[in-house]
């Protein structure tokens, strides 16, 4: 649910993902799960792109850490690697993944202000992407 006024507040609180715009009433901003710092609905497209990119990164990091540490455990179990080497490799892989996670989520940051992008926004909204991607951009 996207709302900007006092009359939208009950629907915002009852919805799975309530979104308020920058110039919304203070009640709507307080009740909503997500507050967009813009009055442009096209910023939802950017929000969805960030959420998708973040979920891809989280899944990649989880698979990489799990696989690498599982390999280290297997090597340690068969005494093919010393505990010191295993610790060094584990900490090195953690550092590499942490540095990789600091890279920007969106490679080509662009403003979605043109009229031709409104179809893209409508498509993304109607496919319930916020629900499927986990809606990670929730305000604190």
N, CA, C and O atoms as CSV, one atom per row, in Angstrom:
chain,resi,resn,atom,element,x,y,z
A,1,UNK,N,N,0.851,-1.176,0.000
A,1,UNK,CA,C,0.000,0.000,0.000
A,1,UNK,C,C,0.888,1.227,0.000
A,1,UNK,O,O,1.832,1.314,0.785
A,2,UNK,N,N,0.599,2.155,-0.858
A,2,UNK,CA,C,1.297,3.433,-0.904
A,2,UNK,C,C,0.308,4.509,-0.497
A,2,UNK,O,O,-0.762,4.636,-1.092
A,3,UNK,N,N,0.667,5.284,0.518
A,3,UNK,CA,C,-0.241,6.320,0.993
A,3,UNK,C,C,0.503,7.568,1.404
A,3,UNK,O,O,1.710,7.545,1.644
A,4,UNK,N,N,-0.251,8.675,1.481
A,4,UNK,CA,C,0.390,9.929,1.850
A,4,UNK,C,C,-0.434,10.757,2.827
A,4,UNK,O,O,-0.016,11.858,3.185
A,5,UNK,N,N,-1.557,10.283,3.259
A,5,UNK,CA,C,-2.410,11.097,4.120
A,5,UNK,C,C,-2.849,10.384,5.372
A,5,UNK,O,O,-2.527,9.214,5.578
A,6,UNK,N,N,-3.591,11.095,6.215
A,6,UNK,CA,C,-4.093,10.538,7.469
A,6,UNK,C,C,-5.111,9.440,7.192
A,6,UNK,O,O,-5.175,8.451,7.922
A,7,UNK,N,N,-5.914,9.613,6.133
A,7,UNK,CA,C,-6.936,8.606,5.836
A,7,UNK,C,C,-6.329,7.301,5.318
A,7,UNK,O,O,-7.013,6.278,5.306
A,8,UNK,N,N,-5.067,7.309,4.892
A,8,UNK,CA,C,-4.401,6.097,4.426
A,8,UNK,C,C,-3.742,5.319,5.562
A,8,UNK,O,O,-3.316,4.182,5.358
A,9,UNK,N,N,-3.652,5.895,6.727
A,9,UNK,CA,C,-2.918,5.277,7.829
A,9,UNK,C,C,-3.425,3.901,8.235
A,9,UNK,O,O,-2.602,3.013,8.460
A,10,UNK,N,N,-4.745,3.667,8.342
A,10,UNK,CA,C,-5.192,2.312,8.688
A,10,UNK,C,C,-4.792,1.278,7.640
A,10,UNK,O,O,-4.407,0.162,7.988
A,11,UNK,N,N,-4.880,1.637,6.365
A,11,UNK,CA,C,-4.491,0.706,5.309
A,11,UNK,C,C,-2.982,0.484,5.313
A,11,UNK,O,O,-2.525,-0.629,5.054
A,12,UNK,N,N,-2.206,1.518,5.601
A,12,UNK,CA,C,-0.750,1.368,5.675
A,12,UNK,C,C,-0.348,0.424,6.800
A,12,UNK,O,O,0.558,-0.393,6.632
A,13,UNK,N,N,-1.011,0.531,7.933
A,13,UNK,CA,C,-0.650,-0.329,9.056
A,13,UNK,C,C,-1.116,-1.766,8.855
A,13,UNK,O,O,-0.492,-2.693,9.373
A,14,UNK,N,N,-2.197,-1.965,8.113
A,14,UNK,CA,C,-2.711,-3.320,7.890
A,14,UNK,C,C,-2.025,-4.029,6.728
A,14,UNK,O,O,-2.104,-5.254,6.629
A,15,UNK,N,N,-1.357,-3.291,5.850
A,15,UNK,CA,C,-0.755,-3.900,4.661
A,15,UNK,C,C,0.524,-4.648,5.009
A,15,UNK,O,O,1.117,-4.431,6.065
A,16,UNK,N,N,0.944,-5.538,4.099
A,16,UNK,CA,C,2.188,-6.279,4.283
A,16,UNK,C,C,3.399,-5.356,4.179
A,16,UNK,O,O,4.369,-5.506,4.922
A,17,UNK,N,N,3.334,-4.404,3.254
A,17,UNK,CA,C,4.411,-3.431,3.087
A,17,UNK,C,C,3.782,-2.066,2.857
A,17,UNK,O,O,3.275,-1.787,1.771
A,18,UNK,N,N,3.815,-1.217,3.876
A,18,UNK,CA,C,3.272,0.130,3.770
A,18,UNK,C,C,4.360,1.095,3.358
A,18,UNK,O,O,5.435,1.116,3.956
A,19,UNK,N,N,4.088,1.904,2.330
A,19,UNK,CA,C,5.073,2.841,1.798
A,19,UNK,C,C,4.510,4.248,1.875
A,19,UNK,O,O,3.392,4.502,1.427
A,20,UNK,N,N,5.286,5.165,2.444
A,20,UNK,CA,C,4.891,6.573,2.518
A,20,UNK,C,C,5.896,7.412,1.744
A,20,UNK,O,O,7.077,7.074,1.669
A,21,UNK,N,N,5.419,8.501,1.176
A,21,UNK,CA,C,6.264,9.405,0.408
A,21,UNK,C,C,6.841,10.470,1.340
A,21,UNK,O,O,6.462,10.544,2.509
A,22,UNK,N,N,7.749,11.289,0.828
A,22,UNK,CA,C,8.430,12.302,1.626
A,22,UNK,C,C,7.463,13.330,2.207
A,22,UNK,O,O,7.570,13.676,3.383
A,23,UNK,N,N,6.534,13.815,1.414
A,23,UNK,CA,C,5.607,14.850,1.872
A,23,UNK,C,C,4.320,14.283,2.464
A,23,UNK,O,O,3.306,14.979,2.524
A,24,UNK,N,N,4.355,13.043,2.894
A,24,UNK,CA,C,3.183,12.434,3.526
A,24,UNK,C,C,2.952,13.064,4.890
A,24,UNK,O,O,3.813,13.761,5.427
A,25,UNK,N,N,1.784,12.806,5.433
A,25,UNK,CA,C,1.520,13.288,6.786
A,25,UNK,C,C,2.448,12.560,7.755
A,25,UNK,O,O,2.912,11.455,7.477
A,26,UNK,N,N,2.705,13.183,8.873
A,26,UNK,CA,C,3.622,12.577,9.848
A,26,UNK,C,C,3.079,11.240,10.361
A,26,UNK,O,O,3.859,10.337,10.663
A,27,UNK,N,N,1.769,11.103,10.461
A,27,UNK,CA,C,1.168,9.852,10.888
A,27,UNK,C,C,1.420,8.750,9.857
A,27,UNK,O,O,1.754,7.622,10.221
A,28,UNK,N,N,1.262,9.070,8.596
A,28,UNK,CA,C,1.498,8.080,7.537
A,28,UNK,C,C,2.964,7.656,7.507
A,28,UNK,O,O,3.256,6.474,7.328
A,29,UNK,N,N,3.891,8.601,7.680
A,29,UNK,CA,C,5.313,8.258,7.702
A,29,UNK,C,C,5.664,7.408,8.912
A,29,UNK,O,O,6.518,6.526,8.823
A,30,UNK,N,N,5.018,7.664,10.033
A,30,UNK,CA,C,5.299,6.903,11.252
A,30,UNK,C,C,4.771,5.470,11.163
A,30,UNK,O,O,5.430,4.538,11.625
A,31,UNK,N,N,3.609,5.293,10.583
A,31,UNK,CA,C,2.979,3.971,10.515
A,31,UNK,C,C,3.559,3.108,9.411
A,31,UNK,O,O,3.587,1.884,9.535
A,32,UNK,N,N,4.025,3.725,8.329
A,32,UNK,CA,C,4.498,2.953,7.180
A,32,UNK,C,C,5.760,2.165,7.522
A,32,UNK,O,O,6.510,2.526,8.428
A,33,UNK,N,N,5.977,1.078,6.772
A,33,UNK,CA,C,7.189,0.278,6.938
A,33,UNK,C,C,8.363,0.907,6.208
A,33,UNK,O,O,9.506,0.819,6.657
A,34,UNK,N,N,8.072,1.541,5.082
A,34,UNK,CA,C,9.103,2.126,4.231
A,34,UNK,C,C,8.733,3.581,3.967
A,34,UNK,O,O,7.587,3.884,3.634
A,35,UNK,N,N,9.700,4.475,4.116
A,35,UNK,CA,C,9.485,5.881,3.772
A,35,UNK,C,C,10.460,6.241,2.663
A,35,UNK,O,O,11.673,6.102,2.822
A,36,UNK,N,N,9.929,6.702,1.548
A,36,UNK,CA,C,10.752,7.088,0.414
A,36,UNK,C,C,11.088,8.563,0.559
A,36,UNK,O,O,10.205,9.383,0.808
A,37,UNK,N,N,12.357,8.902,0.404
A,37,UNK,CA,C,12.788,10.290,0.599
A,37,UNK,C,C,12.603,11.124,-0.657
A,37,UNK,O,O,13.374,12.048,-0.914
A,38,UNK,N,N,11.592,10.803,-1.434
A,38,UNK,CA,C,11.293,11.520,-2.668
A,38,UNK,C,C,9.780,11.534,-2.843
A,38,UNK,O,O,9.064,10.726,-2.251
A,39,UNK,N,N,9.311,12.456,-3.656
A,39,UNK,CA,C,7.884,12.478,-3.969
A,39,UNK,C,C,7.593,11.826,-5.301
A,39,UNK,O,O,6.453,11.852,-5.765
A,40,UNK,N,N,8.594,11.245,-5.921
A,40,UNK,CA,C,8.473,10.625,-7.228
A,40,UNK,C,C,8.220,9.126,-7.061
A,40,UNK,O,O,9.017,8.430,-6.431
A,41,UNK,N,N,7.125,8.631,-7.617
A,41,UNK,CA,C,6.824,7.202,-7.515
A,41,UNK,C,C,7.833,6.336,-8.260
A,41,UNK,O,O,7.960,5.144,-7.979
A,42,UNK,N,N,8.542,6.927,-9.198
A,42,UNK,CA,C,9.541,6.165,-9.935
A,42,UNK,C,C,10.710,5.757,-9.043
A,42,UNK,O,O,11.481,4.873,-9.417
A,43,UNK,N,N,10.857,6.373,-7.884
A,43,UNK,CA,C,11.915,5.954,-6.964
A,43,UNK,C,C,11.629,4.563,-6.406
A,43,UNK,O,O,12.521,3.923,-5.849
A,44,UNK,N,N,10.391,4.092,-6.552
A,44,UNK,CA,C,10.092,2.705,-6.174
A,44,UNK,C,C,10.860,1.714,-7.043
A,44,UNK,O,O,11.260,0.650,-6.570
A,45,UNK,N,N,11.066,2.058,-8.309
A,45,UNK,CA,C,11.831,1.194,-9.200
A,45,UNK,C,C,13.259,1.058,-8.677
A,45,UNK,O,O,13.817,-0.039,-8.649
A,46,UNK,N,N,13.844,2.180,-8.264
A,46,UNK,CA,C,15.194,2.146,-7.704
A,46,UNK,C,C,15.218,1.340,-6.413
A,46,UNK,O,O,16.153,0.574,-6.179
A,47,UNK,N,N,14.212,1.501,-5.582
A,47,UNK,CA,C,14.120,0.732,-4.343
A,47,UNK,C,C,14.069,-0.759,-4.624
A,47,UNK,O,O,14.724,-1.544,-3.938
A,48,UNK,N,N,13.305,-1.150,-5.614
A,48,UNK,CA,C,13.194,-2.563,-5.970
A,48,UNK,C,C,14.510,-3.087,-6.529
A,48,UNK,O,O,14.910,-4.210,-6.222
A,49,UNK,N,N,15.192,-2.280,-7.353
A,49,UNK,CA,C,16.493,-2.694,-7.881
A,49,UNK,C,C,17.502,-2.878,-6.759
A,49,UNK,O,O,18.286,-3.827,-6.785
A,50,UNK,N,N,17.495,-1.993,-5.783
A,50,UNK,CA,C,18.401,-2.123,-4.640
A,50,UNK,C,C,18.069,-3.392,-3.846
A,50,UNK,O,O,18.972,-4.126,-3.444
A,51,UNK,N,N,16.782,-3.649,-3.623
A,51,UNK,CA,C,16.375,-4.840,-2.871
A,51,UNK,C,C,16.798,-6.117,-3.595
A,51,UNK,O,O,17.296,-7.050,-2.965
A,52,UNK,N,N,16.605,-6.165,-4.906
A,52,UNK,CA,C,17.011,-7.349,-5.674
A,52,UNK,C,C,18.518,-7.543,-5.637
A,52,UNK,O,O,18.997,-8.660,-5.442
A,53,UNK,N,N,19.269,-6.461,-5.824
A,53,UNK,CA,C,20.726,-6.561,-5.805
A,53,UNK,C,C,21.232,-6.998,-4.441
A,53,UNK,O,O,22.166,-7.794,-4.347
A,54,UNK,N,N,20.622,-6.482,-3.388
A,54,UNK,CA,C,21.030,-6.857,-2.043
A,54,UNK,C,C,20.734,-8.332,-1.759
A,54,UNK,O,O,21.545,-9.017,-1.137
A,55,UNK,N,N,19.588,-8.818,-2.208
A,55,UNK,CA,C,19.274,-10.229,-2.009
A,55,UNK,C,C,20.242,-11.129,-2.781
A,55,UNK,O,O,20.643,-12.178,-2.278
A,56,UNK,N,N,20.618,-10.729,-3.998
A,56,UNK,CA,C,21.607,-11.497,-4.758
A,56,UNK,C,C,22.937,-11.540,-4.020
A,56,UNK,O,O,23.584,-12.584,-3.943
A,57,UNK,N,N,23.336,-10.395,-3.481
A,57,UNK,CA,C,24.608,-10.334,-2.760
A,57,UNK,C,C,24.572,-11.195,-1.498
A,57,UNK,O,O,25.538,-11.899,-1.204
A,58,UNK,N,N,23.492,-11.145,-0.765
A,58,UNK,CA,C,23.371,-11.941,0.459
A,58,UNK,C,C,23.433,-13.426,0.131
A,58,UNK,O,O,24.132,-14.182,0.806
A,59,UNK,N,N,22.703,-13.851,-0.908
A,59,UNK,CA,C,22.718,-15.269,-1.300
A,59,UNK,C,C,24.100,-15.703,-1.766
A,59,UNK,O,O,24.546,-16.800,-1.428
A,60,UNK,N,N,24.797,-14.847,-2.549
A,60,UNK,CA,C,26.149,-15.178,-3.003
A,60,UNK,C,C,27.093,-15.324,-1.816
A,60,UNK,O,O,27.852,-16.290,-1.743
A,61,UNK,N,N,27.052,-14.371,-0.885
A,61,UNK,CA,C,27.925,-14.429,0.286
A,61,UNK,C,C,27.637,-15.667,1.126
A,61,UNK,O,O,28.568,-16.318,1.601
A,62,UNK,N,N,26.369,-16.002,1.316
A,62,UNK,CA,C,26.021,-17.174,2.115
A,62,UNK,C,C,26.542,-18.461,1.465
A,62,UNK,O,O,27.138,-19.306,2.133
A,63,UNK,N,N,26.308,-18.600,0.143
A,63,UNK,CA,C,26.785,-19.796,-0.548
A,63,UNK,C,C,28.304,-19.886,-0.526
A,63,UNK,O,O,28.862,-20.967,-0.335
A,64,UNK,N,N,28.972,-18.758,-0.719
A,64,UNK,CA,C,30.428,-18.760,-0.729
A,64,UNK,C,C,30.997,-19.124,0.641
A,64,UNK,O,O,31.893,-19.963,0.732
A,65,UNK,N,N,30.498,-18.515,1.686
A,65,UNK,CA,C,30.995,-18.796,3.036
A,65,UNK,C,C,30.715,-20.242,3.420
A,65,UNK,O,O,31.582,-20.927,3.962
A,66,UNK,N,N,29.513,-20.696,3.141
A,66,UNK,CA,C,29.154,-22.074,3.496
A,66,UNK,C,C,30.018,-23.082,2.746
A,66,UNK,O,O,30.529,-24.030,3.342
A,67,UNK,N,N,30.180,-22.880,1.455
A,67,UNK,CA,C,30.987,-23.809,0.657
A,67,UNK,C,C,32.449,-23.789,1.044
A,67,UNK,O,O,33.066,-24.844,1.191
A,68,UNK,N,N,33.015,-22.600,1.211
A,68,UNK,CA,C,34.430,-22.489,1.546
A,68,UNK,C,C,34.719,-23.060,2.924
A,68,UNK,O,O,35.678,-23.812,3.095
A,69,UNK,N,N,33.898,-22.710,3.910
A,69,UNK,CA,C,34.116,-23.242,5.260
A,69,UNK,C,C,33.858,-24.739,5.320
A,69,UNK,O,O,34.533,-25.454,6.061
A,70,UNK,N,N,32.888,-25.222,4.549
A,70,UNK,CA,C,32.666,-26.672,4.481
A,70,UNK,C,C,33.884,-27.381,3.907
A,70,UNK,O,O,34.258,-28.454,4.382
A,71,UNK,N,N,34.505,-26.794,2.893
A,71,UNK,CA,C,35.728,-27.363,2.332
A,71,UNK,C,C,36.859,-27.362,3.339
A,71,UNK,O,O,37.614,-28.330,3.427
A,72,UNK,N,N,36.985,-26.279,4.105
A,72,UNK,CA,C,38.023,-26.218,5.135
A,72,UNK,C,C,37.794,-27.266,6.218
A,72,UNK,O,O,38.745,-27.878,6.705
A,73,UNK,N,N,36.554,-27.471,6.589
A,73,UNK,CA,C,36.238,-28.496,7.594
A,73,UNK,C,C,36.589,-29.880,7.066
A,73,UNK,O,O,37.155,-30.703,7.785
A,74,UNK,N,N,36.249,-30.131,5.799
A,74,UNK,CA,C,36.574,-31.438,5.208
A,74,UNK,C,C,38.086,-31.643,5.140
A,74,UNK,O,O,38.575,-32.727,5.456
A,75,UNK,N,N,38.825,-30.620,4.734
A,75,UNK,CA,C,40.285,-30.733,4.693
A,75,UNK,C,C,40.860,-30.956,6.087
A,75,UNK,O,O,41.797,-31.736,6.255
A,76,UNK,N,N,40.307,-30.281,7.075
A,76,UNK,CA,C,40.754,-30.470,8.452
A,76,UNK,C,C,40.406,-31.849,8.983
A,76,UNK,O,O,41.186,-32.439,9.731
A,77,UNK,N,N,39.251,-32.368,8.608
A,77,UNK,CA,C,38.817,-33.692,9.062
A,77,UNK,C,C,39.767,-34.787,8.557
A,77,UNK,O,O,40.077,-35.736,9.277
A,78,UNK,N,N,40.212,-34.638,7.331
A,78,UNK,CA,C,41.121,-35.631,6.762
A,78,UNK,C,C,42.586,-35.261,6.996
A,78,UNK,O,O,43.469,-35.860,6.383
A,79,UNK,N,N,42.864,-34.297,7.861
A,79,UNK,CA,C,44.203,-33.873,8.254
A,79,UNK,C,C,45.044,-33.438,7.049
A,79,UNK,O,O,46.252,-33.669,7.016
A,80,UNK,N,N,44.410,-32.816,6.076
A,80,UNK,CA,C,45.128,-32.326,4.908
A,80,UNK,C,C,45.551,-30.860,5.068
A,80,UNK,O,O,46.291,-30.324,4.242
A,81,UNK,N,N,45.076,-30.227,6.130
A,81,UNK,CA,C,45.399,-28.825,6.387
A,81,UNK,C,C,45.529,-28.640,7.903
A,81,UNK,O,O,44.796,-29.251,8.680
A,82,UNK,N,N,46.459,-27.803,8.297
A,82,UNK,CA,C,46.659,-27.562,9.729
A,82,UNK,C,C,45.612,-26.578,10.238
A,82,UNK,O,O,45.054,-25.810,9.454
A,83,UNK,N,N,45.340,-26.592,11.531
A,83,UNK,CA,C,44.364,-25.641,12.081
A,83,UNK,C,C,44.764,-24.177,11.847
A,83,UNK,O,O,43.903,-23.331,11.606
A,84,UNK,N,N,46.041,-23.884,11.914
A,84,UNK,CA,C,46.499,-22.511,11.681
A,84,UNK,C,C,46.235,-22.060,10.251
A,84,UNK,O,O,45.814,-20.926,10.019
A,85,UNK,N,N,46.482,-22.946,9.296
A,85,UNK,CA,C,46.218,-22.630,7.887
A,85,UNK,C,C,44.724,-22.459,7.649
A,85,UNK,O,O,44.290,-21.572,6.913
A,86,UNK,N,N,43.957,-23.320,8.283
A,86,UNK,CA,C,42.506,-23.235,8.144
A,86,UNK,C,C,41.987,-21.905,8.693
A,86,UNK,O,O,41.138,-21.269,8.068
A,87,UNK,N,N,42.483,-21.485,9.840
A,87,UNK,CA,C,42.064,-20.214,10.437
A,87,UNK,C,C,42.464,-19.041,9.547
A,87,UNK,O,O,41.694,-18.097,9.368
A,88,UNK,N,N,43.684,-19.106,8.988
A,88,UNK,CA,C,44.153,-18.043,8.108
A,88,UNK,C,C,43.293,-17.954,6.850
A,88,UNK,O,O,42.909,-16.860,6.436
A,89,UNK,N,N,42.991,-19.091,6.246
A,89,UNK,CA,C,42.139,-19.095,5.052
A,89,UNK,C,C,40.723,-18.628,5.364
A,89,UNK,O,O,40.119,-17.894,4.582
A,90,UNK,N,N,40.201,-19.048,6.496
A,90,UNK,CA,C,38.852,-18.631,6.893
A,90,UNK,C,C,38.793,-17.120,7.072
A,90,UNK,O,O,37.897,-16.464,6.541
A,91,UNK,N,N,39.748,-16.566,7.822
A,91,UNK,CA,C,39.747,-15.119,8.059
A,91,UNK,C,C,40.004,-14.345,6.772
A,91,UNK,O,O,39.435,-13.273,6.566
A,92,UNK,N,N,40.858,-14.883,5.906
A,92,UNK,CA,C,41.095,-14.230,4.618
A,92,UNK,C,C,39.852,-14.201,3.753
A,92,UNK,O,O,39.552,-13.185,3.126
A,93,UNK,N,N,39.125,-15.313,3.714
A,93,UNK,CA,C,37.892,-15.349,2.909
A,93,UNK,C,C,36.834,-14.414,3.479
A,93,UNK,O,O,36.083,-13.795,2.725
A,94,UNK,N,N,36.767,-14.309,4.786
A,94,UNK,CA,C,35.819,-13.388,5.415
A,94,UNK,C,C,36.159,-11.947,5.056
A,94,UNK,O,O,35.266,-11.147,4.776
A,95,UNK,N,N,37.438,-11.619,5.064
A,95,UNK,CA,C,37.867,-10.272,4.712
A,95,UNK,C,C,37.568,-9.958,3.247
A,95,UNK,O,O,37.111,-8.860,2.932
A,96,UNK,N,N,37.821,-10.908,2.355
A,96,UNK,CA,C,37.545,-10.697,0.931
A,96,UNK,C,C,36.054,-10.493,0.688
A,96,UNK,O,O,35.671,-9.605,-0.074
A,97,UNK,N,N,35.212,-11.298,1.321
A,97,UNK,CA,C,33.761,-11.138,1.150
A,97,UNK,C,C,33.265,-9.825,1.751
A,97,UNK,O,O,32.358,-9.198,1.203
A,98,UNK,N,N,33.849,-9.409,2.865
A,98,UNK,CA,C,33.451,-8.135,3.464
A,98,UNK,C,C,33.819,-6.974,2.550
A,98,UNK,O,O,33.034,-6.040,2.388
A,99,UNK,N,N,35.008,-7.024,1.953
A,99,UNK,CA,C,35.412,-5.970,1.022
A,99,UNK,C,C,34.540,-5.978,-0.228
A,99,UNK,O,O,34.200,-4.919,-0.756
A,100,UNK,N,N,34.179,-7.164,-0.701
A,100,UNK,CA,C,33.293,-7.271,-1.862
A,100,UNK,C,C,31.905,-6.710,-1.549
A,100,UNK,O,O,31.254,-6.138,-2.423
A,101,UNK,N,N,31.465,-6.870,-0.334
A,101,UNK,CA,C,30.140,-6.384,0.061
A,101,UNK,C,C,30.079,-4.867,0.155
A,101,UNK,O,O,28.990,-4.296,0.206
A,102,UNK,N,N,31.218,-4.214,0.179
A,102,UNK,CA,C,31.239,-2.753,0.259
A,102,UNK,C,C,31.107,-2.089,-1.106
A,102,UNK,O,O,31.039,-0.863,-1.182
A,103,UNK,N,N,31.069,-2.857,-2.170
A,103,UNK,CA,C,30.921,-2.273,-3.499
A,103,UNK,C,C,29.481,-1.797,-3.687
A,103,UNK,O,O,28.571,-2.324,-3.047
A,104,UNK,N,N,29.263,-0.811,-4.554
A,104,UNK,CA,C,27.903,-0.289,-4.759
A,104,UNK,C,C,26.951,-1.370,-5.277
A,104,UNK,O,O,27.341,-2.227,-6.069
A,105,UNK,N,N,25.709,-1.317,-4.822
A,105,UNK,CA,C,24.699,-2.278,-5.262
A,105,UNK,C,C,24.250,-1.998,-6.681
A,105,UNK,O,O,24.034,-2.927,-7.459
A,106,UNK,N,N,24.107,-0.746,-7.023
A,106,UNK,CA,C,23.664,-0.369,-8.362
A,106,UNK,C,C,24.857,0.170,-9.138
A,106,UNK,O,O,25.438,1.194,-8.780
A,107,UNK,N,N,25.206,-0.529,-10.194
A,107,UNK,CA,C,26.353,-0.107,-11.000
A,107,UNK,C,C,26.046,1.172,-11.763
A,107,UNK,O,O,26.864,2.092,-11.789
A,108,UNK,N,N,24.884,1.234,-12.378
A,108,UNK,CA,C,24.486,2.400,-13.163
A,108,UNK,C,C,23.305,3.071,-12.485
A,108,UNK,O,O,22.153,2.775,-12.802
A,109,UNK,N,N,23.582,3.960,-11.567
A,109,UNK,CA,C,22.514,4.657,-10.861
A,109,UNK,C,C,21.909,5.677,-11.817
A,109,UNK,O,O,22.600,6.557,-12.331
A,110,UNK,N,N,20.615,5.543,-12.044
A,110,UNK,CA,C,19.930,6.455,-12.948
A,110,UNK,C,C,18.620,6.905,-12.319
A,110,UNK,O,O,17.990,6.166,-11.563
A,111,UNK,N,N,18.231,8.105,-12.638
A,111,UNK,CA,C,16.960,8.635,-12.164
A,111,UNK,C,C,15.855,8.125,-13.067
A,111,UNK,O,O,15.948,8.231,-14.290
A,112,UNK,N,N,14.819,7.578,-12.476
A,112,UNK,CA,C,13.681,7.068,-13.234
A,112,UNK,C,C,12.612,8.151,-13.286
A,112,UNK,O,O,11.638,8.115,-12.534
A,113,UNK,N,N,12.802,9.100,-14.170
A,113,UNK,CA,C,11.847,10.203,-14.226
A,113,UNK,C,C,11.098,10.275,-15.539
A,113,UNK,O,O,10.119,11.014,-15.647
A,114,UNK,N,N,11.526,9.536,-16.528
A,114,UNK,CA,C,10.863,9.659,-17.828
A,114,UNK,C,C,9.541,8.906,-17.851
A,114,UNK,O,O,9.303,8.001,-17.052
A,115,UNK,N,N,8.700,9.299,-18.777
A,115,UNK,CA,C,7.381,8.693,-18.905
A,115,UNK,C,C,7.471,7.257,-19.387
A,115,UNK,O,O,6.626,6.438,-19.025
A,116,UNK,N,N,8.470,6.929,-20.193
A,116,UNK,CA,C,8.574,5.572,-20.721
A,116,UNK,C,C,8.860,4.551,-19.626
A,116,UNK,O,O,8.559,3.371,-19.803
A,117,UNK,N,N,9.432,4.973,-18.499
A,117,UNK,CA,C,9.725,4.042,-17.417
A,117,UNK,C,C,8.506,3.747,-16.545
A,117,UNK,O,O,8.569,2.874,-15.678
A,118,UNK,N,N,7.397,4.459,-16.759
A,118,UNK,CA,C,6.224,4.223,-15.928
A,118,UNK,C,C,5.651,2.826,-16.145
A,118,UNK,O,O,5.076,2.250,-15.222
A,119,UNK,N,N,5.797,2.270,-17.351
A,119,UNK,CA,C,5.342,0.900,-17.593
A,119,UNK,C,C,6.179,-0.083,-16.793
A,119,UNK,O,O,5.653,-1.056,-16.253
A,120,UNK,N,N,7.485,0.168,-16.715
A,120,UNK,CA,C,8.365,-0.697,-15.934
A,120,UNK,C,C,7.968,-0.658,-14.464
A,120,UNK,O,O,7.918,-1.698,-13.808
A,121,UNK,N,N,7.688,0.524,-13.947
A,121,UNK,CA,C,7.279,0.670,-12.558
A,121,UNK,C,C,5.974,-0.073,-12.306
A,121,UNK,O,O,5.844,-0.773,-11.301
A,122,UNK,N,N,5.014,0.071,-13.202
A,122,UNK,CA,C,3.726,-0.611,-13.034
A,122,UNK,C,C,3.912,-2.119,-13.072
A,122,UNK,O,O,3.285,-2.833,-12.290
A,123,UNK,N,N,4.760,-2.619,-13.963
A,123,UNK,CA,C,5.006,-4.055,-14.051
A,123,UNK,C,C,5.620,-4.571,-12.756
A,123,UNK,O,O,5.194,-5.597,-12.226
A,124,UNK,N,N,6.632,-3.852,-12.245
A,124,UNK,CA,C,7.292,-4.300,-11.031
A,124,UNK,C,C,6.339,-4.276,-9.841
A,124,UNK,O,O,6.394,-5.151,-8.977
A,125,UNK,N,N,5.463,-3.267,-9.799
A,125,UNK,CA,C,4.530,-3.178,-8.687
A,125,UNK,C,C,3.510,-4.311,-8.735
A,125,UNK,O,O,3.194,-4.906,-7.705
A,126,UNK,N,N,3.000,-4.610,-9.913
A,126,UNK,CA,C,1.957,-5.624,-10.013
A,126,UNK,C,C,2.473,-7.040,-9.853
A,126,UNK,O,O,1.676,-7.956,-9.649
A,127,UNK,N,N,3.770,-7.250,-9.940
A,127,UNK,CA,C,4.305,-8.594,-9.730
A,127,UNK,C,C,4.679,-8.831,-8.273
A,127,UNK,O,O,5.285,-9.850,-7.941
A,128,UNK,N,N,4.320,-7.898,-7.411
A,128,UNK,CA,C,4.564,-8.030,-5.973
A,128,UNK,C,C,6.030,-8.294,-5.658
A,128,UNK,O,O,6.356,-9.191,-4.880
A,129,UNK,N,N,6.900,-7.517,-6.261
A,129,UNK,CA,C,8.329,-7.711,-6.072
A,129,UNK,C,C,8.748,-7.417,-4.642
A,129,UNK,O,O,9.639,-8.079,-4.109
A,130,UNK,N,N,8.122,-6.438,-4.017
A,130,UNK,CA,C,8.504,-6.113,-2.653
A,130,UNK,C,C,8.320,-7.309,-1.724
A,130,UNK,O,O,9.151,-7.555,-0.849
A,131,UNK,N,N,7.244,-8.039,-1.914
A,131,UNK,CA,C,6.985,-9.202,-1.078
A,131,UNK,C,C,7.971,-10.324,-1.378
A,131,UNK,O,O,8.493,-10.950,-0.456
A,132,UNK,N,N,8.237,-10.589,-2.678
A,132,UNK,CA,C,9.104,-11.693,-3.070
A,132,UNK,C,C,10.557,-11.427,-2.733
A,132,UNK,O,O,11.293,-12.369,-2.441
A,133,UNK,N,N,10.997,-10.175,-2.763
A,133,UNK,CA,C,12.400,-9.885,-2.519
A,133,UNK,C,C,12.700,-9.721,-1.016
A,133,UNK,O,O,13.857,-9.534,-0.639
A,134,UNK,N,N,11.707,-9.787,-0.190
A,134,UNK,CA,C,11.918,-9.662,1.240
A,134,UNK,C,C,11.826,-8.250,1.752
A,134,UNK,O,O,11.939,-8.031,2.958
A,135,UNK,N,N,11.624,-7.283,0.885
A,135,UNK,CA,C,11.477,-5.863,1.253
A,135,UNK,C,C,12.530,-5.466,2.262
A,135,UNK,O,O,12.213,-5.127,3.402
A,136,UNK,N,N,13.764,-5.507,1.850
A,136,UNK,CA,C,14.867,-5.275,2.766
A,136,UNK,C,C,15.090,-3.811,3.089
A,136,UNK,O,O,15.819,-3.496,4.029
A,137,UNK,N,N,14.496,-2.926,2.350
A,137,UNK,CA,C,14.728,-1.500,2.574
A,137,UNK,C,C,13.692,-0.941,3.543
A,137,UNK,O,O,12.954,-0.015,3.207
A,138,UNK,N,N,13.641,-1.493,4.713
A,138,UNK,CA,C,12.668,-1.084,5.719
A,138,UNK,C,C,13.314,-0.032,6.619
A,138,UNK,O,O,14.475,-0.171,7.003
A,139,UNK,N,N,12.572,1.010,6.952
A,139,UNK,CA,C,13.136,2.059,7.786
A,139,UNK,C,C,13.402,1.547,9.187
A,139,UNK,O,O,12.751,0.616,9.660
A,140,UNK,N,N,14.361,2.163,9.837
A,140,UNK,CA,C,14.774,1.739,11.187
A,140,UNK,C,C,13.819,2.239,12.230
A,140,UNK,O,O,14.010,1.978,13.418
